Amino acid sequence: MKNILRVILGKNSLVYLSANIITSVVSVLLVLLLTRYLTPEEYGSLGIYLAITNVVLWCLGPGITIRRLYVSSHAKAESISEDLGVFLCLYSLIIILIIAVSLAFGEIIAGWSTIDLWLVVAAIINGFLVSYITVAHALWLMSQSAVLYAFFKILISLVNFGLTTLGVAYFASGWVSAALASLVASFIVVVLCLYIINQQFGIAFVINKVVMRRAIESFLPIIPLNISFAVIGNLGAILVSSYVGMRESGFYVFALQLTAAIPLLYDSIASAILPPLLSCNGSQPISQLRKVEIMFAYAVLLLLATAALILIVPFIINLVFPHVYSVAIPLVICLAIARCIGGIGRPIVEMVVYKKERLTDVAIYYLGVALIYVISTILLLHEYEAIGAAIGLLLGHALRVVVSIFLLKKHN
């Protein structure tokens, strides 16, 4: 038991946790600032902007691909520098193509998203910038460079908070300034991240058919998988604004941000336990029983933390936030449970993704889960309004956990 706790609460996990505690505090302060200066309708508009950013980030987010390439190169005792250089070139070309398509069909996208076209484009660009940061995060996670991972996570939250405070509180320019603050913060941190990973791992830009083919084969099959994650994790605010209203979407986004401590917690622990579970970066292979024991301890810890959050957050909302946001308390409770279930399933999903060479059938299963999530959420929104989106998210995460366990047993 001591060894299991050492894995879960080891040095790296504590570094991740410390960083996420700081970012959680900054996040709460940011929510407090935004609720003071924005109406629920404006908060809903900001939520749509952030949802578009996150959908783009998750749909093409390279984190999984980079981690797969790292595991593959480590298994072959090879450098990842060439794979990294080729992948970044390929990824940048795809980004340019998608931005061009977005501009060509901008009016349709803007009408669907209910915010101005230039803000839609800004959200898309922001999503791509953040995705470059996930490249660095993935490399630092797999190489167990916990301090770098933590430093840059804190840095982007502080820069974003500072710029948002300047725009919203000082210049009083509304939710648009908060959106642009996020964009500028992402750009600043991307430049620094790319510089550091080039110094640490090397980014070799070479024309090599083998490396190019490996990068393409590692990235393209991941896209359907990423789309399923993007839909379940980030479509809720857009669905609420479309089927219920922007005001209710504001309450939903508010509840999402208050429950962000849960993903930050499981990110801290999962980031530390993934290398041993995947037996990479020098980690010794561990038995299936040991993996089950680690997962069980991880799940219990996450459940206890979620229970504490559910007990505390309603008092915090009534104490420090404007009274109008107290109607979001049921949303906070339901979303906390949903995100806890998603957190419990995260290491299982990661093991499915990394242990399976061909991901086509895995993607089909997860896309099926995403489709069920969208249909069920729309039906629940008609019946229960905004709380229906939270219930839909809970069901979506639960179904993905069940499917992940099935796939893990199937491919073992």
C-alpha positions in Angstrom: 0.0 0.0 0.0 2.9 2.4 0.8 4.4 1.8 -2.7 1.0 2.5 -4.3 0.7 5.8 -2.4 4.2 6.6 -3.3 3.3 6.3 -7.0 0.1 8.4 -6.5 1.5 11.0 -4.1 5.1 10.9 -5.2 7.4 13.8 -5.9 6.1 14.5 -9.4 2.5 14.2 -8.4 3.0 16.8 -5.6 4.7 19.1 -8.1 1.8 18.8 -10.5 -0.7 19.2 -7.6 1.1 22.3 -6.3 0.9 23.9 -9.7 -2.7 23.0 -10.1 -3.6 24.4 -6.7 -2.1 27.7 -7.7 -3.9 27.6 -11.1 -7.1 26.7 -9.3 -6.8 29.7 -7.0 -6.1 31.9 -10.0 -9.1 30.4 -11.8 -11.4 31.1 -8.9 -10.1 34.7 -8.7 -10.7 35.0 -12.4 -14.3 33.7 -12.1 -14.9 36.1 -9.2 -13.6 39.0 -11.4 -15.7 38.0 -14.4 -18.9 37.6 -12.3 -18.4 41.2 -10.9 -18.1 42.8 -14.3 -20.0 40.6 -16.7 -23.7 39.8 -16.9 -24.8 36.1 -17.2 -25.5 36.8 -20.9 -21.9 38.2 -21.4 -20.5 35.3 -19.5 -22.4 33.0 -21.9 -20.8 34.7 -24.9 -17.4 34.3 -23.4 -18.2 30.7 -22.8 -19.0 30.2 -26.5 -15.6 31.7 -27.4 -13.9 29.4 -24.9 -15.9 26.4 -26.1 -14.8 27.0 -29.7 -11.2 27.3 -28.5 -11.5 24.0 -26.6 -13.2 22.2 -29.5 -10.4 23.2 -31.8 -7.8 22.3 -29.2 -9.3 18.8 -28.6 -10.2 18.0 -32.2 -6.6 18.4 -33.4 -4.9 18.5 -30.1 -1.5 16.9 -30.6 -1.0 15.8 -27.0 -2.0 12.2 -27.6 0.0 11.9 -30.8 3.2 13.4 -29.1 2.8 11.0 -26.2 2.4 8.0 -28.6 5.5 9.1 -30.5 7.4 9.5 -27.3 6.4 6.0 -26.1 7.4 4.6 -29.5 10.8 6.3 -29.7 11.6 5.4 -26.1 10.8 1.7 -26.8 13.2 1.9 -29.8 15.8 3.9 -27.8 15.6 6.6 -30.5 15.5 10.4 -30.3 12.2 12.1 -30.8 13.7 15.2 -32.4 13.1 14.2 -36.0 9.5 13.0 -35.3 8.9 16.3 -33.4 10.1 18.5 -36.3 8.2 16.7 -39.0 5.1 16.5 -36.9 5.1 20.3 -36.1 5.5 21.1 -39.8 2.6 18.8 -40.7 0.5 20.2 -37.9 1.2 23.8 -38.9 0.1 23.1 -42.5 -3.1 21.6 -41.3 -3.7 24.7 -39.0 -3.2 27.1 -42.0 -5.7 25.0 -44.1 -8.3 25.0 -41.4 -8.0 28.7 -40.8 -8.5 29.3 -44.5 -11.6 27.1 -44.6 -12.9 28.9 -41.5 -12.6 32.2 -43.2 -14.3 30.9 -46.4 -17.3 29.6 -44.4 -17.0 32.2 -41.7 -20.6 33.6 -41.9 -22.1 30.1 -41.5 -19.8 29.3 -38.5 -20.5 32.7 -36.9 -24.3 32.3 -37.3 -24.1 28.9 -35.6 -21.9 30.0 -32.8 -23.9 33.3 -32.1 -20.7 35.5 -31.8 -19.1 37.7 -34.4 -17.0 36.2 -37.2 -13.7 37.8 -36.1 -14.2 36.4 -32.6 -14.8 33.0 -34.0 -11.5 33.2 -36.0 -9.7 34.5 -32.9 -11.1 31.5 -30.9 -9.9 29.1 -33.6 -6.4 30.7 -33.6 -6.4 30.6 -29.8 -7.2 26.9 -29.9 -4.3 26.2 -32.2 -1.9 28.2 -30.0 -2.9 26.3 -26.9 -2.5 23.1 -28.8 1.2 23.9 -29.3 1.5 24.3 -25.6 0.0 20.8 -25.2 3.0 19.5 -27.3 5.4 20.8 -24.7 3.1 19.6 -21.8 3.0 16.1 -23.4 6.8 15.9 -23.7 7.4 17.1 -20.2 4.8 14.7 -18.8 6.3 11.7 -20.5 9.9 12.7 -19.7 8.7 13.4 -16.1 10.0 17.0 -16.3 7.5 18.0 -13.7 9.0 21.4 -12.8 8.8 22.7 -16.4 5.3 21.4 -16.8 4.2 23.1 -13.6 6.0 26.4 -14.3 4.4 26.9 -17.7 0.9 25.9 -16.4 1.2 28.5 -13.7 2.7 31.1 -16.1 -0.2 31.0 -18.6 -2.8 31.2 -15.9 -1.1 34.3 -14.3 -0.6 36.1 -17.7 -4.2 35.4 -18.7 -5.4 36.7 -15.3 -3.3 39.8 -15.5 -4.4 40.7 -19.0 -8.1 39.9 -18.3 -8.0 42.1 -15.2 -6.5 44.9 -17.3 -9.1 44.6 -20.0 -12.3 43.9 -17.9 -11.7 45.9 -14.8 -9.4 48.8 -15.9 -10.6 49.4 -19.5 -14.1 48.1 -18.8 -14.3 46.6 -22.3 -16.5 43.6 -21.4 -16.1 39.9 -22.3 -14.3 40.6 -25.6 -11.3 41.8 -23.6 -11.3 38.6 -21.6 -11.3 36.6 -24.9 -8.5 38.6 -26.4 -6.5 38.3 -23.1 -6.6 34.6 -23.5 -5.3 34.8 -27.1 -2.4 37.1 -26.2 -1.5 35.0 -23.1 -1.4 31.8 -25.3 0.8 33.5 -27.9 3.4 34.6 -25.3 3.6 31.2 -23.6 3.7 29.3 -27.0 6.9 31.2 -28.0 8.6 30.3 -24.7 7.4 26.7 -24.8 8.7 26.1 -28.3 12.1 27.7 -27.4 12.4 25.4 -24.3 11.5 22.1 -26.0 13.9 22.9 -28.9 16.7 23.3 -26.3 15.6 20.2 -24.4 14.6 17.7 -27.1 15.8 19.3 -30.3 13.4 20.0 -33.2 15.0 18.5 -36.3 13.4 19.6 -39.6 14.4 16.9 -42.0 12.8 15.4 -45.2 12.6 11.8 -44.3 9.9 9.6 -45.8 10.0 7.1 -42.9 9.7 9.8 -40.3 7.0 11.6 -42.2 5.0 8.4 -42.6 5.4 7.7 -38.9 4.2 11.2 -38.0 1.2 10.9 -40.3 0.2 7.5 -39.1 0.5 8.7 -35.5 -1.6 11.8 -36.0 -4.4 11.1 -38.5 -5.9 8.1 -36.8 -6.1 10.2 -33.6 -8.3 12.9 -35.1 -11.6 10.9 -34.9 -10.6 10.0 -31.3 -10.0 13.7 -30.5 -13.3 14.7 -32.1 -15.1 12.4 -29.7 -13.3 13.9 -26.7 -14.0 17.5 -28.0 -17.7 16.8 -28.4 -18.2 15.3 -24.9 -15.9 17.8 -23.1 -16.7 21.1 -24.7 -20.0 21.1 -26.6 -22.2 21.7 -23.6 -22.1 25.5 -23.5 -22.8 25.7 -27.2 -25.8 23.3 -26.9 -27.2 25.2 -23.9 -27.0 28.6 -25.8 -28.6 27.1 -28.9 -31.5 25.2 -27.2 -32.0 27.2 -23.9 -30.5 30.6 -24.1 -27.3 32.7 -23.6 -28.1 33.5 -20.0 -28.4 29.9 -19.1 -25.2 29.2 -21.0 -23.5 31.8 -18.8 -24.6 29.9 -15.7 -23.4 26.6 -17.2 -20.0 28.1 -18.0 -19.8 29.6 -14.5 -20.4 26.1 -13.0 -17.9 24.5 -15.3 -15.2 26.9 -14.2 -16.0 26.4 -10.5 -15.6 22.7 -10.9 -12.3 23.0 -12.8 -10.5 22.0 -9.6 -11.5 18.4 -10.3 -9.8 18.0 -13.7 -6.8 19.9 -12.3 -6.6 17.4 -9.4 -6.9 14.3 -11.6 -4.5 15.9 -14.1 -2.0 16.2 -11.2 -2.2 12.6 -10.2 -2.8 11.0 -13.6 0.2 12.9 -15.0 2.3 11.1 -12.4 0.8 7.6 -12.7 0.7 7.4 -16.5 4.4 6.7 -17.1 4.3 3.7 -14.7 1.0 2.5 -16.1 2.4 2.7 -19.6 5.9 1.4 -18.6 7.8 4.2 -20.3 10.6 6.6 -19.5 12.5 4.1 -17.5 9.5 2.9 -15.5 9.6 -0.8 -14.7 6.7 -2.8 -16.1 4.1 -3.5 -13.4 1.6 -6.3 -13.0 -2.1 -6.0 -13.8 -2.9 -6.4 -10.1 -0.6 -3.5 -9.3 -2.3 -1.4 -12.0 -5.7 -2.2 -10.6 -4.5 -1.2 -7.1 -3.1 2.1 -8.3 -6.4 2.8 -10.2 -8.5 2.0 -7.2 -6.5 4.3 -4.9 -6.7 7.0 -7.5 -10.4 6.7 -7.9 -11.0 6.8 -4.1 -8.9 9.9 -3.8 -10.8 11.6 -6.6 -14.2 10.6 -5.2 -13.3 12.1 -1.7 -12.0 15.3 -3.3 -15.2 15.6 -5.3 -17.4 15.1 -2.3 -15.5 17.8 -0.4 -16.0 20.2 -3.4 -19.7 19.5 -3.5 -20.0 20.3 0.2 -17.9 23.5 0.0 -18.8 25.2 -3.3 -22.4 26.1 -2.5 -21.4 28.0 0.6 -18.7 29.8 -1.5 -21.2 30.7 -4.2 -23.6 32.2 -1.7 -20.8 34.0 0.2 -18.6 35.6 -2.4 -20.4 35.6 -5.8 -23.2 37.9 -6.9 -26.6 36.5 -5.8 -27.8 36.0 -9.4 -25.3 33.1 -9.8 -26.7 31.1 -6.8 -29.1 29.4 -9.3 -26.1 27.6 -10.7 -25.6 25.5 -7.5 -27.4 22.4 -8.9 -25.3 22.7 -12.1 -22.1 22.8 -10.0 -23.1 19.6 -8.1 -24.0 17.7 -11.3 -21.0 18.9 -13.2 -18.7 18.0 -10.3 -20.0 14.4 -10.3 -19.7 14.3 -14.2 -16.1 15.5 -14.1 -15.2 13.1 -11.4 -16.4 10.2 -13.5 -14.4 11.5 -16.5 -11.3 11.8 -14.3 -11.6 8.2 -13.1 -11.8 7.1 -16.7 -8.9 9.2 -17.9 -6.1 6.7 -17.2 -8.2 3.9 -18.6 -8.7 5.8 -21.8 -5.0 6.6 -22.0 -4.1 2.9 -21.7 -6.5 2.0 -24.4 -5.1 4.7 -26.7 -1.4 3.9 -26.1 -1.6 0.1 -26.1 -3.5 -0.2 -29.3 -1.5 0.3 -32.5 -4.5 0.6 -34.8 -7.1 3.0 -33.5 -9.8 2.8 -36.1 -12.1 0.5 -34.1 -11.3 2.4 -30.9 -12.3 5.7 -32.6 -15.6 4.2 -33.8 -16.5 3.2 -30.3 -15.7 6.6 -28.9 -17.4 8.5 -31.8 -20.5 6.4 -31.0 -20.3 7.5 -27.4 -20.0 11.1 -28.5 -23.1 10.8 -30.8 -25.1 9.3 -28.0 -24.0 12.1 -25.7 -25.1 14.8 -28.2 -28.5 13.2 -28.8 -29.2 12.5 -25.1 -28.1 16.1 -24.1 -30.4 17.7 -26.7 -33.3 15.6 -25.4 -32.4 16.4 -21.8 -32.1 20.2 -22.6 -35.7 20.2 -23.9 -36.9 18.6 -20.7 -34.6 20.0 -18.0 -33.0 23.1 -19.6 -29.4 23.8 -18.5 -29.2 21.1 -15.9 -29.9 18.7 -18.8 -26.5 19.5 -20.3 -24.9 18.6 -17.0 -26.8 15.3 -16.8 -25.8 14.6 -20.4 -22.2 15.2 -19.6 -22.4 12.8 -16.6 -24.0 10.1 -18.8 -21.4 10.7 -21.6 -18.4 10.3 -19.2 -19.9 7.2 -17.6 -20.6 5.5 -20.9 -17.0 6.3 -22.1 -15.6 4.7 -18.9 -17.6 1.6 -19.6 -16.6 1.4 -23.2 -12.9 2.0 -22.3 -13.0 -0.9 -19.8 -14.5 -3.1 -22.5 -11.8 -2.1 -25.0 -9.0 -2.6 -22.5 -10.2 -6.1 -21.8 -10.8 -6.8 -25.4 -7.3 -5.9 -26.6 -5.3 -7.4 -23.6 
